Amino acid sequence: MVTTPKLKPGVVSGKDYLTLVKSCKDGGYALPAVNIVGTNSINAVLEAAAKNSADVIIQLSNGGAAFYAGAGAPDSFQAKVLGAVSAAKHVHMMAELYGVCVILHTDHANKKLIPWVEAMLDHGEQYYKETGKPLFSSHMVDLSEEDIDFNLSESARLLKRMVAIDMSIEIELGVTGGEEDGVGSDEIDNDKLYTQPEDCLRAYELLSPIGHFSLAASFGNVHGVYKPGNVKLRPEILKHSQALVSQRHNTADNPLDLVFHGGSGSEKEKIDESLGYGVFKMNIDTDTQFAFAEGVGKFAFANQKAFLHQIDPDTGEPYKKLYDPRKWLRKGEETMIARLDEAFADLKSAGKSIALKKAGQIAAE
């Protein structure tokens, strides 16, 4: 029986990142990749991971990073960059406190957002000089709407820069339907929703000699939640892609490290099937957004007067304990955590953290 090495809690990168990915694939489980927009959502993800004794992936889209910096930031591009940097530093500090391993990621960055990725790498290189580790574990470069030659060559160019600071890259082949933070479209030819195994082979042959990459191969994935039957997931595409690479290069099974995009609302049996084909990461955003809103909304509806008056106009009762942001934001955190409990169970990652535990935690168990 192979024993997975334990890792120091915190943001993982380089060899530790690969150790965590291998643990997922060998153990037949995956990590939820949760999009965040502020400290409340970051802290909810970390709390959920610690509660479930699971490791996790925290990621930001460009819009989420801009919101983190503040909607009133005077320079929108710098807000996207500095918001991401600020969020990353928060995660570095808090992940260790919560005692879990975190893969820190950025989400979809299409062609027009390559300057955003490069600006974050500027900060990442400086951080690496100061600390010996990168700000992020990996950046996603989503050039799936471009010609595949440009997609792969540009990904290779950026990966060379990332490898120098112990980073990985995530790429996408085929297109995830729907739209997320201005990236994507509902108007997509159906055949583009399904990646060809030969394209996955091309990516492996070009990128693996440079450094580590993960691959979001589309198998009918769509951002958002739709009526049952509207989304046709075909996980067998992942199986065929893995088999082709393994056969051509005489590798072990499932040589590709695969990503499941558009996880919100997906059929549980399709999620389960994908875990057997080398999926270690499943993006979940729409469901966690709704979960946070649901908690806040229910509290606000139940205490409507407190959101309209500081003092009850009829009784004179003060409402400070109810409109205090710490009260209703916490309700959002709690319902987001409950949705992540479900995600950890679906992905079979609950109880499988490979983070070293503190002496107090071990004694408590």
C-alpha positions as CSV (number, residue, x, y, z in Angstrom):
1,M,0.0,0.0,0.0
2,V,1.4,3.4,-1.0
3,T,1.3,6.1,1.7
4,T,0.7,9.6,0.5
5,P,3.2,12.1,2.0
6,K,1.7,14.7,4.3
7,L,2.1,18.3,3.5
8,K,2.4,21.5,5.6
9,P,-1.0,23.3,5.7
10,G,-1.2,26.3,3.5
11,V,-1.1,27.1,-0.2
12,V,0.7,24.3,-2.1
13,S,2.8,24.8,-5.3
14,G,5.5,23.0,-7.2
15,K,6.2,19.5,-6.0
16,D,3.6,19.7,-3.2
17,Y,0.9,20.7,-5.8
18,L,1.8,17.6,-7.8
19,T,1.7,15.4,-4.6
20,L,-1.8,16.7,-3.9
21,V,-3.0,16.1,-7.5
22,K,-1.6,12.5,-7.4
23,S,-3.3,11.9,-4.1
24,C,-6.6,12.9,-5.6
25,K,-6.2,10.7,-8.7
26,D,-4.8,7.7,-6.8
27,G,-7.6,8.0,-4.3
28,G,-10.4,8.4,-6.8
29,Y,-11.5,11.8,-5.5
30,A,-11.5,15.4,-6.6
31,L,-11.4,18.8,-5.0
32,P,-14.0,21.5,-5.4
33,A,-12.7,24.7,-7.0
34,V,-14.7,27.5,-5.5
35,N,-14.8,31.0,-7.0
36,I,-14.5,33.7,-4.4
37,V,-15.2,37.4,-4.4
38,G,-14.2,38.6,-0.9
39,T,-13.0,37.5,2.5
40,N,-16.4,36.2,3.5
41,S,-16.4,33.6,0.7
42,I,-12.7,32.8,1.2
43,N,-13.2,32.2,4.9
44,A,-16.3,30.1,4.2
45,V,-14.4,27.8,1.9
46,L,-11.6,27.4,4.4
47,E,-14.0,26.7,7.2
48,A,-15.8,24.1,5.1
49,A,-12.6,22.4,4.1
50,A,-11.4,22.2,7.8
51,K,-14.9,21.0,8.9
52,N,-14.7,18.2,6.3
53,S,-11.0,17.4,6.8
54,A,-10.5,18.0,3.1
55,D,-8.2,20.0,1.0
56,V,-9.6,22.5,-1.5
57,I,-9.1,24.8,-4.5
58,I,-9.8,28.5,-4.1
59,Q,-9.9,30.6,-7.3
60,L,-10.7,34.0,-8.7
61,S,-12.1,35.2,-12.0
62,N,-11.0,38.6,-13.3
63,G,-14.3,40.0,-12.2
64,G,-14.0,38.4,-8.7
65,A,-10.5,39.9,-8.4
66,A,-11.8,43.4,-9.4
67,F,-14.6,43.1,-6.8
68,Y,-12.2,42.1,-4.1
69,A,-10.3,45.3,-4.8
70,G,-13.5,47.3,-4.5
71,A,-16.1,48.4,-7.1
72,G,-14.9,52.0,-6.7
73,A,-11.2,51.3,-7.5
74,P,-10.2,54.1,-10.0
75,D,-8.2,51.8,-12.4
76,S,-10.2,48.7,-13.5
77,F,-7.2,46.8,-14.8
78,Q,-5.1,47.4,-11.7
79,A,-8.2,46.4,-9.6
80,K,-8.2,43.0,-11.4
81,V,-4.5,42.6,-10.7
82,L,-4.2,44.0,-7.2
83,G,-7.5,42.4,-6.1
84,A,-6.1,39.0,-7.1
85,V,-2.7,39.7,-5.3
86,S,-4.5,40.9,-2.2
87,A,-6.8,37.8,-2.1
88,A,-3.8,35.5,-2.7
89,K,-2.0,37.0,0.3
90,H,-5.1,36.6,2.5
91,V,-5.4,32.9,1.5
92,H,-1.7,32.3,2.2
93,M,-2.1,33.6,5.7
94,M,-5.4,32.0,6.5
95,A,-5.0,28.6,4.9
96,E,-2.3,27.7,7.4
97,L,-4.5,28.9,10.3
98,Y,-7.3,26.6,9.2
99,G,-5.0,23.6,8.8
100,V,-5.8,22.6,5.2
101,C,-3.9,22.4,1.9
102,V,-5.1,24.9,-0.7
103,I,-4.5,25.0,-4.4
104,L,-4.7,28.7,-5.3
105,H,-5.9,29.4,-8.8
106,T,-7.2,32.0,-11.2
107,D,-10.1,31.1,-13.4
108,H,-10.9,31.7,-17.1
109,A,-8.6,34.2,-18.8
110,N,-9.3,34.5,-22.5
111,K,-7.1,36.2,-25.1
112,K,-7.9,39.7,-24.1
113,L,-7.1,38.8,-20.5
114,I,-3.5,37.6,-21.1
115,P,-2.2,41.0,-19.9
116,W,-4.0,40.3,-16.6
117,V,-2.2,36.9,-16.3
118,E,1.2,38.5,-17.1
119,A,0.7,41.3,-14.6
120,M,-0.1,38.8,-11.9
121,L,3.0,36.9,-12.9
122,D,5.0,40.1,-12.4
123,H,3.8,40.1,-8.8
124,G,4.3,36.4,-8.5
125,E,7.9,36.6,-9.6
126,Q,8.6,39.3,-7.0
127,Y,6.8,37.3,-4.3
128,Y,8.9,34.3,-5.3
129,K,12.1,36.3,-4.8
130,E,11.0,37.3,-1.4
131,T,9.6,34.0,-0.1
132,G,10.8,31.2,-2.3
133,K,7.2,30.3,-3.4
134,P,4.7,31.7,-5.9
135,L,1.6,33.7,-5.1
136,F,-0.6,31.3,-7.0
137,S,-0.3,27.6,-7.5
138,S,-1.6,27.9,-11.1
139,H,-3.2,30.3,-13.6
140,M,-5.8,29.3,-16.1
141,V,-5.3,30.5,-19.7
142,D,-8.6,29.8,-21.6
143,L,-7.9,30.2,-25.3
144,S,-10.4,27.6,-26.3
145,E,-12.2,30.1,-28.6
146,E,-9.1,30.6,-30.6
147,D,-7.4,28.4,-33.2
148,I,-5.8,25.4,-31.4
149,D,-2.4,26.2,-32.8
150,F,-2.5,29.7,-31.0
151,N,-4.1,28.1,-27.9
152,L,-1.3,25.7,-27.4
153,S,1.6,27.8,-28.5
154,E,0.6,30.7,-26.3
155,S,-0.1,28.4,-23.4
156,A,3.4,27.0,-23.9
157,R,4.9,30.5,-23.9
158,L,3.2,31.3,-20.6
159,L,4.0,28.0,-19.0
160,K,7.7,28.5,-19.5
161,R,7.4,31.7,-17.4
162,M,5.3,29.9,-14.7
163,V,7.6,26.9,-14.4
164,A,10.4,29.2,-13.4
165,I,8.5,30.1,-10.2
166,D,7.1,26.6,-9.4
167,M,3.7,27.2,-11.0
168,S,1.4,25.1,-13.1
169,I,-1.0,26.2,-15.9
170,E,-4.6,25.1,-16.7
171,I,-5.7,25.2,-20.3
172,E,-9.0,24.5,-22.0
173,L,-9.7,22.5,-25.1
174,G,-13.2,22.6,-26.5
175,V,-15.6,25.3,-25.1
176,T,-17.5,25.3,-21.9
177,G,-21.0,26.6,-22.7
178,G,-22.7,29.5,-21.0
179,E,-20.9,32.6,-19.7
180,E,-18.9,33.5,-16.6
181,D,-17.8,37.0,-15.8
182,G,-17.9,38.0,-19.5
183,V,-16.0,35.0,-20.7
184,G,-17.9,32.6,-22.9
185,S,-21.2,32.6,-24.8
186,D,-24.5,30.7,-25.1
187,E,-24.1,30.8,-28.9
188,I,-21.7,27.9,-29.4
189,D,-21.7,25.2,-32.1
190,N,-22.6,21.9,-30.4
191,D,-19.5,20.1,-31.6
192,K,-17.2,22.6,-29.8
193,L,-18.7,21.4,-26.5
194,Y,-16.9,18.1,-26.9
195,T,-13.1,18.0,-27.0
196,Q,-11.4,15.6,-29.5
197,P,-8.9,13.1,-27.9
198,E,-6.4,14.0,-30.6
199,D,-6.3,17.6,-29.4
200,C,-5.6,16.4,-25.9
201,L,-2.7,14.3,-27.2
202,R,-1.3,17.4,-29.0
203,A,-1.5,19.4,-25.7
204,Y,0.3,16.6,-23.8
205,E,3.1,16.3,-26.4
206,L,3.7,20.1,-26.4
207,L,3.3,21.1,-22.8
208,S,4.4,18.1,-20.7
209,P,8.1,18.5,-21.7
210,I,7.9,22.1,-20.5
211,G,6.2,21.6,-17.1
212,H,3.0,20.6,-15.4
213,F,-0.4,21.5,-16.9
214,S,-3.9,20.6,-16.1
215,L,-6.5,20.3,-18.8
216,A,-10.2,21.3,-18.9
217,A,-11.4,19.1,-21.7
218,S,-15.0,19.8,-22.6
219,F,-17.5,17.0,-22.5
220,G,-20.7,19.0,-22.7
221,N,-20.0,21.2,-19.7
222,V,-22.0,24.4,-19.3
223,H,-21.6,27.3,-16.8
224,G,-24.7,27.8,-14.7
225,V,-27.7,25.7,-13.8
226,Y,-30.2,24.6,-16.4
227,K,-33.3,22.4,-16.5
228,P,-32.6,18.6,-16.3
229,G,-31.9,17.2,-19.8
230,N,-30.6,20.5,-21.2
231,V,-27.0,19.6,-20.6
232,K,-25.6,16.4,-22.2
233,L,-22.5,15.4,-20.3
234,R,-20.4,12.7,-22.0
235,P,-17.6,11.7,-19.5
236,E,-16.5,8.9,-21.8
237,I,-14.7,11.6,-23.9
238,L,-12.3,11.9,-21.0
239,K,-11.8,8.2,-20.9
240,H,-10.9,8.1,-24.6
241,S,-8.5,11.0,-24.3
242,Q,-6.6,9.4,-21.4
243,A,-6.4,6.1,-23.3
244,L,-5.0,7.7,-26.4
245,V,-2.2,9.5,-24.5
246,S,-1.4,6.5,-22.5
247,Q,-1.2,4.3,-25.6
248,R,0.9,6.6,-27.6
249,H,3.4,7.4,-24.9
250,N,3.3,4.1,-22.9
251,T,2.3,5.9,-19.6
252,A,0.4,4.7,-16.6
253,D,-3.4,5.0,-16.7
254,N,-4.9,8.5,-16.7
255,P,-1.8,10.5,-17.5
256,L,-3.7,13.8,-18.0
257,D,-4.7,15.8,-14.9
258,L,-8.2,16.8,-15.8
259,V,-10.6,19.5,-14.7
260,F,-14.4,19.4,-14.7
261,H,-15.8,22.8,-15.6
262,G,-19.4,23.8,-15.0
263,G,-19.9,21.5,-12.0
264,S,-22.9,23.3,-10.6
265,G,-26.1,21.4,-11.1
266,S,-24.4,18.4,-12.8
267,E,-25.8,15.0,-12.4
268,K,-24.1,13.2,-9.5
269,E,-23.6,10.0,-11.5
270,K,-21.7,11.9,-14.2
271,I,-19.6,13.5,-11.5
272,D,-18.9,10.1,-10.1
273,E,-18.0,8.6,-13.5
274,S,-15.6,11.5,-14.2
275,L,-13.6,10.7,-11.1
276,G,-12.5,7.4,-12.6
277,Y,-11.1,9.2,-15.6
278,G,-8.5,11.4,-13.9
279,V,-10.5,14.4,-12.9
280,F,-9.0,16.0,-9.8
281,K,-10.7,19.4,-9.9
282,M,-14.3,20.4,-10.3
283,N,-15.3,24.1,-10.6
284,I,-18.3,25.1,-8.6
285,D,-19.5,28.7,-8.6
286,T,-23.2,29.1,-9.5
287,D,-24.3,26.8,-6.7
288,T,-22.1,28.5,-4.0
289,Q,-23.2,31.9,-5.2
290,F,-26.8,30.9,-4.7
291,A,-26.1,29.2,-1.4
292,F,-24.6,32.4,0.0
293,A,-27.5,34.6,-1.3
294,E,-30.0,32.1,0.1
295,G,-28.7,32.4,3.7
296,V,-28.6,36.2,3.6
297,G,-32.0,36.4,1.8
298,K,-33.8,34.1,4.3
299,F,-32.4,36.1,7.2
300,A,-33.4,39.4,5.6
301,F,-36.9,38.2,4.9
302,A,-37.3,37.0,8.4
303,N,-36.1,40.3,9.9
304,Q,-37.4,42.8,7.3
305,K,-37.9,45.7,9.8
306,A,-34.2,45.5,10.8
307,F,-33.2,46.2,7.2
308,L,-35.5,49.2,7.0
309,H,-35.2,50.8,10.4
310,Q,-32.5,51.2,13.0
311,I,-35.2,51.3,15.6
312,D,-38.7,49.7,15.4
313,P,-41.1,52.6,14.5
314,D,-43.8,51.1,16.7
315,T,-42.1,49.6,19.7
316,G,-38.8,51.6,19.8
317,E,-36.9,48.3,19.9
318,P,-33.3,48.8,18.5
319,Y,-32.3,46.4,15.7
320,K,-28.5,46.8,15.8
321,K,-28.0,43.1,16.6
322,L,-29.8,42.2,13.4
323,Y,-28.5,44.7,10.9
324,D,-24.9,44.3,12.0
325,P,-23.2,43.0,8.8
326,R,-21.4,40.3,10.9
327,K,-24.8,38.8,11.6
328,W,-26.2,38.5,8.1
329,L,-23.0,37.9,6.3
330,R,-22.4,35.0,8.6
331,K,-25.7,33.5,7.5
332,G,-24.4,33.6,4.0
333,E,-21.2,31.9,5.1
334,E,-23.2,29.2,6.9
335,T,-25.3,28.2,3.9
336,M,-22.3,28.3,1.6
337,I,-20.5,26.0,3.9
338,A,-23.5,23.6,3.9
339,R,-23.4,23.5,0.1
340,L,-19.7,22.7,0.2
341,D,-20.4,19.9,2.6
342,E,-22.4,18.4,-0.2
343,A,-19.6,19.1,-2.8
344,F,-17.0,17.4,-0.7
345,A,-19.3,14.3,-0.3
346,D,-20.1,14.2,-4.0
347,L,-16.4,14.4,-4.9
348,K,-15.4,11.9,-2.3
349,S,-12.8,14.2,-0.8
350,A,-14.3,14.5,2.7
351,G,-11.9,13.1,5.3
352,K,-9.0,12.9,2.8
353,S,-6.9,16.0,3.6
354,I,-3.2,15.3,3.3
355,A,-2.3,18.3,5.5
356,L,-0.1,17.6,8.5
357,K,-2.2,18.2,11.6
358,K,-1.2,20.2,14.6
359,A,-0.6,18.3,17.9
360,G,-3.8,19.7,19.3
361,Q,-5.8,18.6,16.4
362,I,-4.4,15.0,16.6
363,A,-5.1,14.9,20.3
364,A,-8.6,16.2,19.8
365,E,-9.4,13.4,17.4
